[in-house]
Amino acid sequence: MGSKTKKVLLMRHAKSSWNSPGLKDFDRPLNKRGEKDAPRMGEYLKELQLVPDQIFSSPAARAKSTVLNVIQELELPESTIKWDENLYFKGSKAYIEAIRNADDSSEIVMTVGHNPMTEDTIDKLSAGSLTIAIKTATIACFEFETDSWKNIQFEKKALKWIVSPKDLK
């Protein structure tokens, strides 16, 4: 089988609330801005016809709300999402592992998680070419020529774009 273009979307969760100091970090919800930005980013992916076949998301409240808002805009079932605690508890290696373990029939794979891991993963996948900070709800898009997710390599040219909610206003 020849190589195909596979796309990876890496998204940092939308803006979260710090209004409940007693709340565990894992349980922090989105704030008002996050509640607006998450669906807007889903809308943007829909406009670009970038609909993920598989999504790996942190189950932390703010990441969960972000991805549920995104899939609602993309009209995807929740079964598209695989909840992966490693995307909360572990580093960028967990993000790369999730992508490399994606089903090879998938053409577009997405992760939804946290910083610094999302930023570190973007930097690694682009072979150290990340020059900006990844703000909340930002999405980075990569393209790889491969027939298997297991074979994706870190390369500068793989990074196609990075868009934040502010870029869409």
RODO-2510 file (C-alpha; in nm, 4 decimals, decimal comma):
residues 169
     n   res          X          Y          Z
     1     m     0,0000     0,0000     0,0000
     2     g     0,1354     0,3448    -0,0927
     3     s     0,1620     0,6257     0,1551
     4     k    -0,1333     0,8550     0,2165
     5     t    -0,1596     1,1999     0,3623
     6     k    -0,2573     1,1691     0,7262
     7     k    -0,3442     1,4747     0,9325
     8     v    -0,2912     1,5323     1,3022
     9     l    -0,4775     1,8051     1,4909
    10     l    -0,3403     1,8975     1,8326
    11     m    -0,5669     2,1152     2,0464
    12     r    -0,5105     2,2726     2,3827
    13     h    -0,8248     2,2867     2,5983
    14     a    -1,0223     2,6126     2,5992
    15     k    -0,9889     2,8750     2,8751
    16     s    -1,0697     2,7347     3,2175
    17     s    -1,2084     2,8875     3,5320
    18     w    -1,0103     2,9502     3,8503
    19     n    -1,3198     3,0643     4,0448
    20     s    -1,3348     2,7659     4,2800
    21     p    -1,0052     2,7546     4,4717
    22     g    -1,1049     2,4336     4,6524
    23     l    -1,1567     2,2447     4,3268
    24     k    -0,8948     1,9893     4,2199
    25     d    -0,7069     2,0935     3,9064
    26     f    -0,8484     1,7901     3,7226
    27     d    -1,2049     1,9140     3,7896
    28     r    -1,1678     2,2779     3,6779
    29     p    -1,4434     2,3712     3,4268
    30     l    -1,4292     2,6078     3,1298
    31     n    -1,4959     2,9756     3,1933
    32     k    -1,7296     3,1923     2,9782
    33     r    -1,4613     3,2599     2,7173
    34     g    -1,3760     2,8899     2,6994
    35     e    -1,7446     2,8034     2,6506
    36     k    -1,7467     3,0381     2,3464
    37     d    -1,4041     2,9462     2,2053
    38     a    -1,4401     2,5658     2,2059
    39     p    -1,7440     2,5495     1,9733
    40     r    -1,5932     2,8239     1,7558
    41     m    -1,2851     2,6076     1,6975
    42     g    -1,5111     2,3125     1,6101
    43     e    -1,6925     2,5374     1,3629
    44     y    -1,3558     2,6343     1,2111
    45     l    -1,2577     2,2681     1,1626
    46     k    -1,5963     2,2073     0,9993
    47     e    -1,5395     2,4999     0,7585
    48     l    -1,2055     2,3422     0,6617
    49     q    -1,3698     1,9978     0,6356
    50     l    -1,1188     1,8640     0,8885
    51     v    -1,3312     1,6095     1,0699
    52     p    -1,1295     1,3703     1,2883
    53     d    -1,1834     0,9956     1,2534
    54     q    -1,0390     0,9423     1,6016
    55     i    -0,9923     1,1801     1,8947
    56     f    -0,7749     1,1155     2,1990
    57     s    -0,8642     1,3462     2,4857
    58     s    -0,7688     1,4054     2,8439
    59     p    -1,0679     1,3287     3,0680
    60     a    -0,9998     1,6359     3,2869
    61     a    -1,3140     1,8531     3,3043
    62     r    -1,1826     2,1445     3,0950
    63     a    -1,0482     1,9170     2,8181
    64     k    -1,3669     1,7077     2,8242
    65     s    -1,5896     2,0172     2,7868
    66     t    -1,3653     2,1455     2,5072
    67     v    -1,3784     1,8260     2,3025
    68     l    -1,7519     1,7730     2,3608
    69     n    -1,8165     2,1253     2,2274
    70     v    -1,5922     2,0565     1,9254
    71     i    -1,7605     1,7257     1,8332
    72     q    -2,1027     1,8868     1,8665
    73     e    -2,0060     2,1401     1,5971
    74     l    -1,8609     1,8602     1,3812
    75     e    -2,1736     1,6459     1,4383
    76     l    -1,9606     1,3536     1,5581
    77     p    -2,0715     1,0883     1,8062
    78     e    -1,9003     1,0780     2,1455
    79     s    -1,7727     0,7313     2,0479
    80     t    -1,5165     0,9128     1,8269
    81     i    -1,3367     1,0072     2,1512
    82     k    -1,1028     0,7805     2,3441
    83     w    -1,0550     0,9182     2,6965
    84     d    -0,6865     0,8875     2,7820
    85     e    -0,5741     0,9787     3,1358
    86     n    -0,2111     0,9765     3,0173
    87     l    -0,2873     1,3009     2,8309
    88     y    -0,3425     1,4594     3,1725
    89     f    -0,0928     1,2789     3,3916
    90     k     0,2006     1,2213     3,1569
    91     g     0,4156     1,4263     2,9191
    92     s     0,4299     1,4806     2,5439
    93     k     0,5415     1,1202     2,4989
    94     a     0,1830     1,0141     2,5854
    95     y     0,0457     1,2389     2,3081
    96     i     0,2845     1,0964     2,0490
    97     e     0,2038     0,7457     2,1718
    98     a    -0,1719     0,8095     2,1339
    99     i    -0,1199     0,9329     1,7758
   100     r     0,1084     0,6430     1,6851
   101     n    -0,1509     0,3975     1,8232
   102     a    -0,4323     0,5422     1,6111
   103     d    -0,6139     0,3093     1,3752
   104     d    -0,4434     0,3150     1,0334
   105     s    -0,7807     0,3448     0,8607
   106     s    -0,8103     0,6931     1,0186
   107     e    -0,6990     0,9820     0,7994
   108     i    -0,7407     1,2557     1,0608
   109     v    -0,6496     1,2087     1,4268
   110     m    -0,6877     1,4705     1,6999
   111     t    -0,5613     1,5105     2,0540
   112     v    -0,7185     1,7455     2,3080
   113     g    -0,5100     1,8152     2,6133
   114     h    -0,3080     2,0502     2,8254
   115     n     0,0031     2,2623     2,8345
   116     p     0,2953     2,2240     2,8520
   117     m     0,2352     1,8816     2,6924
   118     t     0,0425     2,0059     2,3862
   119     e     0,3048     2,2726     2,3186
   120     d     0,5881     2,0211     2,3688
   121     t     0,4208     1,7743     2,1311
   122     i     0,3756     2,0422     1,8629
   123     d     0,7419     2,1336     1,9037
   124     k     0,8529     1,7680     1,8791
   125     l     0,6351     1,6822     1,5780
   126     s     0,7668     1,9925     1,3981
   127     a     1,1285     1,8966     1,4780
   128     g     1,1768     2,1869     1,7192
   129     s     1,0367     2,4600     1,4945
   130     l     0,7639     2,5934     1,7279
   131     t     0,8221     2,9650     1,7869
   132     i     0,4992     3,0746     1,9561
   133     a     0,3227     2,9990     2,2820
   134     i     0,0143     2,7787     2,2426
   135     k    -0,2758     2,9663     2,4008
   136     t    -0,5992     2,8028     2,5175
   137     a    -0,8212     2,6473     2,2448
   138     t    -0,5418     2,6768     1,9863
   139     i    -0,5223     2,4043     1,7207
   140     a    -0,2122     2,2998     1,5278
   141     c    -0,2436     2,0979     1,2065
   142     f     0,0207     1,8570     1,0782
   143     e     0,0376     1,6503     0,7602
   144     f     0,2398     1,3320     0,7230
   145     e     0,2898     1,1151     0,4154
   146     t     0,2638     0,7631     0,5558
   147     d     0,0538     0,4512     0,5411
   148     s     0,0766     0,3939     0,9160
   149     w     0,0528     0,6222     1,2177
   150     k     0,3328     0,4192     1,3763
   151     n     0,5730     0,5593     1,1130
   152     i     0,5201     0,9319     1,1616
   153     q     0,8499     1,1169     1,1902
   154     f     0,9327     1,4536     1,3411
   155     e     0,9802     1,7040     1,0593
   156     k     0,9624     2,0826     1,0201
   157     k     0,7554     2,0684     0,7011
   158     a     0,4846     1,8575     0,8697
   159     l     0,3434     2,1617     1,0570
   160     k     0,0884     2,3270     0,8253
   161     w    -0,0769     2,5878     1,0475
   162     i    -0,1551     2,6988     1,4024
   163     v    -0,4783     2,8884     1,4721
   164     s    -0,6097     3,0339     1,7963
   165     p    -0,9619     3,1666     1,8672
   166     k    -0,8228     3,5229     1,8506
   167     d    -0,7042     3,4571     1,4928
   168     l    -1,0639     3,3860     1,3933
   169     k    -1,2139     3,7083     1,5258
***
